[in-house]
Amino acid sequence: MKNTTNKKDKSALKAERKSFKMQKESIKKQTKELSEICNVKACAVIIGPDGTIETWPENRNDVRELIQAYKNRGPEKEQPQELDGDNDKTKETVSVVSGNPTKEEILRSIDAKLAEVRKRIQILKANEMKKTES
């Protein structure tokens, strides 16, 4: 009986590691795309289940500089950030979480920002398609 439980544990661990590896690579790829498509500075810090730390970009000095630049932001970090749409000139506001946010607040903020990034990517792709059709 002990042997089958051990096999299940090993297969579960193997599946977990495989899933983590795939998701980690996806996060790195999406961070790179966000940075390139939207022409913004971005980084990802990924801490694995075994405590290993991986980053994108892989040069940790670049990541440190970006984190330091974020930490050094002035009082404007208290203000909402505005995002422009290229086609419809409406401005949408994404609130910036400040102070000691809860996990839920951080997740809501990330979700809101991700939705805005996806909108921006769609706008940029639509503009690119218009250019190629002309």
C-alpha positions in Angstrom: 0.0 0.0 0.0 2.8 2.4 0.9 4.4 1.9 -2.6 1.3 3.0 -4.5 0.9 6.1 -2.4 4.5 6.9 -3.0 4.0 6.5 -6.8 0.9 8.8 -6.6 3.0 11.4 -4.7 5.8 11.2 -7.3 3.4 11.5 -10.3 1.6 14.4 -8.6 5.0 16.1 -8.0 6.1 15.5 -11.6 2.8 16.9 -12.9 3.1 19.9 -10.6 6.7 20.6 -11.8 5.7 20.3 -15.4 2.7 22.7 -14.9 4.9 25.2 -13.0 7.6 25.1 -15.8 4.9 25.7 -18.5 3.3 28.5 -16.6 6.7 30.1 -15.8 7.7 30.1 -19.4 4.3 31.6 -20.3 4.7 34.4 -17.7 8.2 35.2 -19.1 6.9 35.2 -22.7 3.9 37.4 -21.8 6.1 39.8 -19.9 8.5 40.1 -22.9 5.6 40.7 -25.3 4.0 43.3 -23.0 7.3 45.1 -22.9 7.9 45.0 -26.7 4.3 45.6 -27.9 3.5 48.4 -25.5 7.0 49.8 -25.4 7.1 49.7 -21.6 9.6 48.6 -19.1 8.5 45.4 -17.4 9.9 42.5 -15.4 8.8 39.3 -13.8 10.2 37.7 -10.7 9.2 34.1 -10.3 9.9 32.1 -7.2 9.6 28.4 -7.7 8.2 25.8 -5.3 11.7 24.9 -4.4 12.7 28.5 -3.7 14.6 29.1 -6.9 14.3 32.6 -8.3 14.0 33.3 -12.0 13.5 36.6 -13.7 12.7 38.2 -17.0 14.7 39.8 -18.2 17.3 37.2 -17.2 19.9 40.0 -16.4 19.1 40.6 -12.7 20.7 44.0 -12.8 18.1 45.1 -15.3 15.4 43.8 -12.9 17.0 45.5 -9.9 17.1 48.8 -11.8 13.4 48.6 -12.8 12.4 47.7 -9.2 14.5 50.6 -7.9 12.9 53.0 -10.4 9.5 51.9 -9.2 10.4 52.3 -5.6 11.8 55.8 -6.3 8.6 57.1 -7.9 7.5 60.3 -6.3 4.1 61.4 -5.0 2.6 60.7 -8.5 2.3 57.1 -7.4 -0.7 58.1 -5.3 -2.5 59.4 -8.4 -4.4 57.2 -10.8 -2.7 56.3 -14.1 -4.5 57.2 -17.3 -4.4 55.0 -20.4 -5.2 56.4 -23.8 -7.0 54.4 -26.5 -5.7 55.1 -30.0 -9.1 54.8 -31.7 -11.6 56.0 -29.2 -10.1 58.9 -27.3 -11.8 57.9 -24.1 -9.5 57.7 -21.1 -9.8 54.9 -18.6 -8.3 55.0 -15.2 -6.5 52.2 -13.5 -6.0 52.8 -9.8 -2.6 52.2 -8.3 -2.6 50.2 -5.0 -0.5 52.0 -2.4 0.2 51.6 1.3 -0.1 48.0 2.7 -2.6 46.4 0.3 -4.2 43.0 1.0 -3.7 40.1 -1.4 -7.2 40.6 -2.7 -6.5 44.3 -3.5 -3.3 43.4 -5.3 -5.0 40.8 -7.4 -7.9 43.1 -8.3 -5.4 45.8 -9.3 -3.4 43.3 -11.4 -6.6 42.0 -13.0 -7.7 45.6 -13.9 -4.3 46.4 -15.3 -4.2 43.2 -17.3 -7.6 44.0 -18.8 -6.3 47.4 -19.8 -3.1 45.9 -21.3 -5.2 43.4 -23.3 -7.4 46.3 -24.6 -4.2 48.2 -25.6 -2.8 45.2 -27.4 -6.1 44.8 -29.3 -6.0 48.4 -30.3 -2.3 48.1 -31.4 -3.1 45.0 -33.5 -6.1 46.7 -35.1 -4.0 49.7 -36.0 -1.3 47.4 -37.4 -3.9 45.6 -39.5 -5.2 48.9 -40.9 -1.7 49.9 -41.9 -1.1 46.6 -43.7 -4.4 46.9 -45.5 -3.6 50.4 -46.8 
